[in-house]
Amino acid sequence: MSAPSRVPADFPFPEGLPPALLSQLREHGRAARLAAGDMYLREHARRSSPSPWCAAGALRVYKTGENGREITLYGVGPGECCTVNVLCLLSGRPSPAAAAAETAVEAVIYPPPLPALDGRTRGDARLRLRHLGRQGPAT
């Protein structure tokens, strides 16, 4: 992963985010790039990776079975975030899955704790995540 830098002003966050949340996302996020094939998240990692919000490219989230075979759980594309990673950051639990860049990825990353969720009630955090999950990719 490249060294993180400031979030570009034209980063495609989903439309309709509350202005205060959008401001915090811009303030606390850092732009980063991953090359195709880079591991982003390792299965059972104790330390949480920063949460990515994908601007371009694709991440593959998968599990590896005892026999070494991999099964893809889902993909993360432009305008989306890695649900497994966000849930691990919120719960403090190790990741149950791995994620790798299928193509070159441009993303905004957020180190734990996630912005706009720090110091909030769990109910408020769930509402904010539900709002983010309803948003489709920015157009």
N, C-alpha and C positions, 0 to 999 in steps of 0.2 A: 504494500500500500504506500502511496506517495505521502510525503509530509503534508499534513492538513494545512489549509489556508482559509481565508475568510469566505463566507457564503456569497456567491455572485448575486448581484441585485436582481438578475433575471431568472434566478432559480425557480423552476416550475412547481411551487407548492400548490396543493389543491385549492381551488377557489372556495370562497365562503368561510374560511377560517376566521374566528374572532380576531380582531386587530391586535389585542393584547397577546394572544397566543402566537400569532404570526411574528410579532415583534420579538418575542422570546426565542422562537425558533431561529430567526435570523441572527440574533445576538449570540446565542450559545452554540450554534452549529459551526462546523468547520468543513470546508470542501475537501474531498479526497478522491483519489483515483486508484483503481485496482486494475492490474493487467489480467487478461484472460488466463484462467487457471489458478490465480491467487486464491488461497484459502482465506475466507473472511472469518468464519466461526468454526470452532472445532467441537465435535460431539463430546459431551461430558466435561467441557472446560469449566473449571471452578471460577475463573475470573471472567466477568462479562466483557464482551467486546463492545465498543461504542455502537450505538444503534444507528443503522444506515437508513437514509431516505434516498432512494435511487432517482437520479435525474436522467441517466442514459445507460444503456447496457442491460445486462441480465445476470442475476444471481440465481443459483440453484440451491435449494434447501433440501437436504436428504438425510436418511438414516442408513447406517451400515449394519447389516445383520451379522450374527455370529459366524456365518459361513463366508463373510467378506463381501457379499453382494450388496449393492447399493440400491435403494429405492427412493425415487424423487418424491418428496412430499408436496412441493409447490415451487413456483418460480416467483421472483421479485423483479418487476420491470419498472420502467419510468413512471414516476408519480406514486410509487408504492414503497412500503417499508417492510422489514422482516418481522413478521408477527412473533415468531419463536423468540427472537432476540429481545424484542420489546417486553414480552412476558417474563423472560428470565431477568431482565433489568428490574422490572417491577417486583418480582417475587424474591429475588436474591438467590434463585436456584441455578444449578448448572444447566447448561444447554442440553436438551435431549436430542439435538440434531446438529448437523454440520451445514455450512454454506460455503460455496465457492463461486467465483466469478466465471460465468460461462463465456462472456465476452468482456472486452474492456468496459469498466464501470466508472461512471462519474456519480458521486453521491455526496450528500451532506451527512456527517456523522455527529452523534451526540454522546459524549461520555456520561456514565452514570453519575449522579441521578439525572433522569430525564428532565429537561426544562419544562416549566409549567405544571409539573406534577409534584415537584419537591415541596413538601410541607402541606400538601393538600390531603383531603380525606380520600380513602380508597374509592368511595362512591364517586367523587368528583373526577378521579383519575379514570375510572371506567367510562364515565360520560364523555370525557375528552377523547379517549381511545375509540369509543363507539362513533363519535363525530368524525374522527380521522378515517376510520374504516369505511364509512359511507361515501367518502369522497372518491371519485374516480381519478384517473390520471389527468393532470392539467393539460389543457389543449391550447 
